[in-house]
Structures are given as structure tokens and as C-alpha cells.
Amino acid sequence: MDYIEFYGLREHPFSNVVDNRFYYNSPQHSEALTKLRYAIDSKKGLAVVIGDIGTGKTTLARRLLAELDESSYEATLLVVIHSSVSSDWLLKKFAIQLGVTHIKSSKIDIIGQIYERLLEINESGRKAVILIDEVQMLRSRELMEEFRGLLNMELPDGKMANFVFFGLPELEEVLSLDEPLKQRVAVRIRLSSLSEKGTIDYIKHRLHVAGATNGPFTEEALRRIHQYSKGTPRLINTVCDNALLEGYLLKKESIAEDIIETVAVDLGLKKE
């Protein structure tokens, strides 16, 4: 038995693994999705989402991907996991994700294959969408120039490929490596931390999805969670998960502010 059964839950409500079932449609995330859909549907070419660590960029990317119906969009998500990416590797990756078969070896030939595939997608009435997470890791002028080259592929009604970049604030510096590319950003969105009300609503939402009928946190505990997490979703999850475990170990049916204080110290969010 762990805290799931003790607090009458079906599953862990505060995992930091991205799960669309727990997606919390905050006002800023709802607005961001609307703007991104506008950029994609009007074939603007490039949209950018910037936010600090833990503000929900990856969650937003996954949600957007889930909302892009396969009948209308050829959509894919690429997560950059290291900085040593070559332009050849990147173009091959795009080709694979767009459904190009029998990829050729030379860069010029691959670009030609990508063009033909994008033309095929657009002529079928669908839109090509490439979401890229952690773009700040691509600190290369050459890579930014490749993106600009792909954005130069156009049809009378707009860009053939739509890119959405997700990244940390350093993404602005990366875009600045190629000023013409930076000027092509059609929609720029900055995610911020949640307000106190947003934090409380977020916690209650995740508890509800996990099967809670009544949340175990007192109102003061909820306010303290916001205080120590500063409204950052990833930290909110970590504080709440640890607080539920602490409450279970103490056999406390109600989690008050004293438990949040203990957890905040344990996590280094508050000095003893």
C-alpha cells in the first residue's frame, strides 16, 4: 500500500511524465494553443514557444500534436536530446518524419525529396507540421540557415512546412544566429508560471483526474505549495507528490501547511 490507496486515488496524480490525460488547460495554455493553431492553419511557417524550465512547454507540444488530426495534418514531434546535431542528420530526420522513403545520401537530393514530399502533403489538402522541442540546444548558424531554407519553400497560399519551436529563453539567442530566420517568426509565445489561483486549480484538476473525490490538501497548504513552487508546474508536481507520501507515512488524512513546510525543506526550496 502506498499513498494512492490511502488517499482514495486510482493512480499517482503528480507524475512529471507527460500524460495528456492530466493536461491542465490554463488560460495561457489555451491562448497559446489557439495562436499556434492559427499559425499552422494559415501556413505562417514559424511559431516559437519560449518558457523557463518546468513551465509546461513539452506538455503543450504533446497536447498540440494530439489535437492535430491525421486527416488534416501530417504532424510530427522531434525532441532534441543533444547539441551535436549536423545539418545532414537534421534534414534526414525531417525527411523520415515526413514519410520520405529511400532517402538519398547527398544533402541537395534530400532537400529535393523533402520538397516533393511537402508538395504531395499540401496537394492532398493536408498541412505539414514539424514540432521541435528543446531547440535552444541547436546552437548552430548552419542549422538555423537550414530552417530558413526550408521556410523558403512556398505555395501561393503560404509555407509548405510549418515549424513550431519550443525552448528555454536561450532560444532567442539561437534564433539571433540567423537574423533573417528570426524575422520570419510569425507567432511568438512566452509561457509564465501559474498564479496562486492557477496553481490551486492545477492541483485540484490533477487530483480529480486521478480519482480524488475530495483533495487532501488544506487551503493554506495549497497556498504554501504555490509559494515554494513559484507556480512552476514541474515543481508543483514534485512538492505535491512528496507531500502525499509524507502525509501517508504520518497517516494524516488531511495535509496541512506543516507537511508542506517539511517537504519544502527536504527539497531545498526552503532553508531550515
C-alpha positions as CSV (number, residue, x, y, z in Angstrom):
1,M,0.0,0.0,0.0
2,D,1.2,3.5,-0.8
3,Y,-0.5,6.8,-0.7
4,I,-2.7,6.1,-3.8
5,E,-4.9,3.7,-1.8
6,F,-4.6,5.7,1.4
7,Y,-6.0,8.9,-0.3
8,G,-8.5,7.1,-2.4
9,L,-6.8,7.6,-5.8
10,R,-6.7,5.4,-8.9
11,E,-3.1,6.4,-9.8
12,H,-0.3,8.9,-9.0
13,P,-1.6,12.4,-9.8
14,F,1.6,14.3,-9.8
15,S,4.0,12.4,-12.1
16,N,6.3,14.6,-14.2
17,V,5.9,12.2,-17.1
18,V,3.9,14.0,-19.8
19,D,0.4,12.5,-19.9
20,N,-2.3,14.2,-21.9
21,R,-5.0,12.9,-19.6
22,F,-3.6,15.3,-16.9
23,Y,-3.3,18.3,-19.2
24,Y,-4.5,21.4,-17.4
25,N,-5.9,23.9,-19.9
26,S,-4.8,27.1,-18.1
27,P,-5.9,30.4,-19.7
28,Q,-2.3,30.9,-21.0
29,H,-2.1,27.4,-22.4
30,S,-5.5,27.7,-24.0
31,E,-4.5,31.0,-25.6
32,A,-1.2,29.5,-26.8
33,L,-2.9,26.6,-28.5
34,T,-5.3,29.0,-30.3
35,K,-2.4,31.1,-31.5
36,L,-0.4,28.0,-32.6
37,R,-3.4,26.6,-34.5
38,Y,-3.8,29.9,-36.2
39,A,-0.1,30.0,-37.3
40,I,-0.4,26.4,-38.6
41,D,-3.8,26.7,-40.3
42,S,-2.8,30.0,-42.0
43,K,0.6,28.4,-43.0
44,K,2.7,31.2,-41.4
45,G,5.7,28.9,-41.4
46,L,7.3,29.5,-38.0
47,A,6.0,29.9,-34.5
48,V,8.0,29.9,-31.3
49,V,7.1,29.0,-27.7
50,I,9.6,30.1,-25.0
51,G,9.4,29.3,-21.3
52,D,11.6,28.7,-18.3
53,I,12.3,25.1,-17.0
54,G,9.2,23.3,-15.9
55,T,6.6,25.8,-17.3
56,G,4.9,23.2,-19.5
57,K,6.5,23.6,-22.9
58,T,6.8,19.9,-23.6
59,T,3.2,19.3,-22.2
60,L,2.0,22.0,-24.6
61,A,3.9,20.4,-27.5
62,R,2.3,17.0,-26.8
63,R,-1.1,18.5,-26.5
64,L,-0.8,20.3,-29.8
65,L,0.4,17.2,-31.5
66,A,-2.6,15.2,-30.1
67,E,-5.0,17.9,-31.4
68,L,-3.7,17.8,-35.0
69,D,-5.9,15.2,-36.7
70,E,-4.2,12.9,-39.1
71,S,-6.8,13.6,-41.8
72,S,-5.9,17.2,-42.0
73,Y,-2.2,17.4,-40.8
74,E,1.0,15.5,-41.4
75,A,2.4,16.3,-37.9
76,T,5.5,15.1,-36.1
77,L,7.4,15.9,-32.9
78,L,11.2,15.9,-32.7
79,V,12.8,16.3,-29.3
80,V,16.4,17.4,-29.4
81,I,18.4,15.5,-26.8
82,H,22.0,16.6,-27.6
83,S,23.7,19.6,-29.2
84,S,26.0,17.8,-31.6
85,V,23.5,17.7,-34.4
86,S,24.6,18.2,-38.0
87,S,22.6,19.7,-40.8
88,D,22.7,16.4,-42.7
89,W,21.3,14.5,-39.7
90,L,18.6,17.1,-39.2
91,L,17.5,17.0,-42.8
92,K,17.4,13.2,-42.9
93,K,15.4,13.2,-39.7
94,F,12.9,15.6,-41.2
95,A,12.6,13.5,-44.3
96,I,12.0,10.3,-42.3
97,Q,9.4,12.0,-40.1
98,L,7.6,13.4,-43.1
99,G,7.3,10.0,-44.6
100,V,10.0,10.1,-47.3
101,T,11.2,6.7,-48.3
102,H,14.5,5.6,-49.8
103,I,16.3,8.7,-48.5
104,K,19.3,9.6,-50.7
105,S,22.8,10.4,-49.4
106,S,23.5,13.9,-50.7
107,K,22.1,17.0,-48.9
108,I,20.8,18.5,-52.1
109,D,19.0,15.3,-53.1
110,I,17.4,15.1,-49.6
111,I,16.2,18.6,-49.8
112,G,14.7,17.7,-53.2
113,Q,13.0,14.7,-51.6
114,I,11.6,16.9,-48.8
115,Y,10.3,19.4,-51.3
116,E,8.5,16.6,-53.2
117,R,7.0,15.2,-50.1
118,L,5.8,18.6,-48.8
119,L,4.2,19.2,-52.2
120,E,2.5,15.8,-52.0
121,I,1.2,16.6,-48.5
122,N,-0.1,20.0,-49.5
123,E,-1.7,18.8,-52.7
124,S,-3.6,16.2,-50.6
125,G,-5.2,19.0,-48.7
126,R,-3.2,18.5,-45.5
127,K,-0.7,20.7,-43.7
128,A,2.8,19.6,-42.8
129,V,3.7,20.4,-39.2
130,I,7.1,19.8,-37.5
131,L,7.2,20.5,-33.8
132,I,10.6,20.7,-32.3
133,D,11.3,20.7,-28.5
134,E,14.5,21.9,-26.8
135,V,15.5,23.9,-29.8
136,Q,17.9,26.0,-27.7
137,M,20.3,23.1,-27.9
138,L,20.8,23.7,-31.7
139,R,23.4,26.4,-31.3
140,S,24.5,26.5,-34.9
141,R,24.2,29.1,-37.5
142,E,24.3,26.4,-40.2
143,L,21.2,24.7,-38.7
144,M,19.3,28.0,-38.5
145,E,20.1,28.6,-42.1
146,E,18.7,25.2,-43.0
147,F,15.5,26.0,-41.3
148,R,15.4,29.3,-43.2
149,G,15.9,27.4,-46.4
150,L,13.0,25.0,-45.7
151,L,10.8,28.0,-44.9
152,N,11.6,29.4,-48.3
153,M,9.5,26.6,-49.8
154,E,6.2,28.2,-50.5
155,L,2.9,27.8,-52.3
156,P,0.5,30.6,-53.2
157,D,-1.4,30.1,-50.0
158,G,1.5,30.0,-47.7
159,K,4.5,28.0,-46.4
160,M,4.8,24.3,-47.4
161,A,6.1,23.4,-44.0
162,N,5.1,24.8,-40.6
163,F,7.6,24.7,-37.8
164,V,6.8,25.2,-34.1
165,F,9.9,25.7,-31.9
166,F,9.8,25.0,-28.2
167,G,12.6,26.1,-26.0
168,L,14.2,27.8,-23.0
169,P,14.8,31.6,-23.0
170,E,18.2,30.9,-24.7
171,L,16.2,30.1,-27.8
172,E,16.1,33.8,-28.6
173,E,20.0,33.8,-28.8
174,V,19.9,30.8,-31.1
175,L,17.4,32.5,-33.4
176,S,19.7,35.5,-33.5
177,L,22.4,33.4,-35.1
178,D,20.4,33.9,-38.3
179,E,18.7,37.3,-38.3
180,P,16.6,36.6,-41.5
181,L,15.2,33.4,-39.7
182,K,14.4,35.4,-36.6
183,Q,12.4,37.9,-38.7
184,R,10.4,35.0,-40.1
185,V,8.9,34.2,-36.6
186,A,5.2,34.8,-37.2
187,V,3.9,33.9,-33.7
188,R,6.0,34.2,-30.5
189,I,4.5,32.9,-27.2
190,R,6.1,33.2,-23.8
191,L,4.9,30.8,-21.1
192,S,5.0,32.0,-17.5
193,S,4.5,30.4,-14.1
194,L,1.0,29.9,-12.7
195,S,-0.7,32.4,-10.4
196,E,-1.8,31.3,-7.0
197,K,-5.3,30.6,-8.2
198,G,-3.9,28.8,-11.3
199,T,-1.7,26.6,-9.0
200,I,-4.6,25.7,-6.8
201,D,-6.8,24.9,-9.9
202,Y,-4.0,22.9,-11.4
203,I,-3.6,20.7,-8.3
204,K,-7.3,20.1,-7.9
205,H,-7.5,19.2,-11.6
206,R,-4.8,16.6,-11.4
207,L,-6.3,15.1,-8.2
208,H,-9.7,14.9,-9.9
209,V,-8.3,13.1,-12.9
210,A,-6.5,10.7,-10.6
211,G,-9.8,9.8,-8.9
212,A,-9.9,12.0,-5.8
213,T,-13.4,13.0,-4.6
214,N,-12.0,15.4,-2.0
215,G,-8.5,16.8,-2.2
216,P,-6.4,16.1,1.0
217,F,-4.7,19.5,0.9
218,T,-6.0,22.3,3.2
219,E,-6.4,25.7,1.6
220,E,-3.3,27.0,3.5
221,A,-1.3,24.0,2.3
222,L,-2.3,24.9,-1.3
223,R,-1.1,28.4,-0.8
224,R,2.2,27.2,0.6
225,I,2.7,24.9,-2.4
226,H,2.3,27.9,-4.7
227,Q,4.7,29.9,-2.5
228,Y,7.5,27.3,-2.7
229,S,7.0,26.1,-6.3
230,K,6.5,29.7,-7.5
231,G,3.8,28.4,-9.8
232,T,6.1,26.2,-11.9
233,P,4.1,23.1,-12.8
234,R,7.1,20.7,-12.6
235,L,7.9,21.9,-9.1
236,I,4.2,21.8,-8.1
237,N,4.1,18.1,-9.1
238,T,7.3,17.4,-7.1
239,V,6.1,19.2,-3.9
240,C,2.6,17.6,-4.1
241,D,4.0,14.1,-4.7
242,N,6.3,14.3,-1.8
243,A,3.6,15.9,0.4
244,L,1.2,13.0,-0.3
245,L,4.0,10.5,0.6
246,E,4.8,12.4,3.8
247,G,1.1,12.5,4.7
248,Y,0.7,8.8,4.1
249,L,3.8,8.0,6.3
250,L,2.3,10.1,9.1
251,K,-1.2,8.7,8.4
252,K,-2.6,12.2,8.0
253,E,-5.9,12.2,6.1
254,S,-5.6,16.0,5.7
255,I,-2.3,17.5,4.5
256,A,-1.8,20.9,6.3
257,E,0.9,23.5,5.8
258,D,3.3,21.9,8.3
259,I,3.8,19.0,5.9
260,I,4.4,21.4,3.0
261,E,7.0,23.2,5.1
262,T,8.8,19.9,5.8
263,V,8.7,18.9,2.2
264,A,10.0,22.4,1.1
265,V,13.0,22.0,3.4
266,D,13.7,18.4,2.2
267,L,13.6,19.6,-1.5
268,G,15.8,22.6,-0.8
269,L,13.1,25.0,-1.6
270,K,13.2,26.5,1.9
271,K,16.1,27.0,4.3
272,E,15.8,25.3,7.7
